[in-house]
Amino acid sequence: MVKTRQGVGAFVVGATRAKPFAPDTGPDDSLAEALTMLELRAGLESEAAALAAQRRTSDNLAALDTSLRLFREALE
């Protein structure tokens, strides 16, 4: 939450550490529930990839090129 004070500024108050996303799954989950989770992941991950591609920098591209080169060398 953000609290503002006129003439002073805005401050973050009551901040808590975010918990990682952990779906509640168990051995009784159905195929339909698993497919729903896969659909959710496909939507979120593709959108995240699109945003990352739009916001990438030349340093990001250089790091990707280096990683790809090292990966290919490891396969030889």
Sequence and secondary structure as in RCSB ss.txt:
>XXXX:A:sequence
MVKTRQGVGAFVVGATRAKPFAPDTGPDDSLAEALTMLELRAGLESEAAALAAQRRTSDNLAALDTSLRLFREAL
E
>XXXX:A:secstr
 EEEETTTEEEE S            TT  HHHHHHHHHHHHHHHHHHHHHHHHH  HHHHHHHHHHHHHHHHHH
 
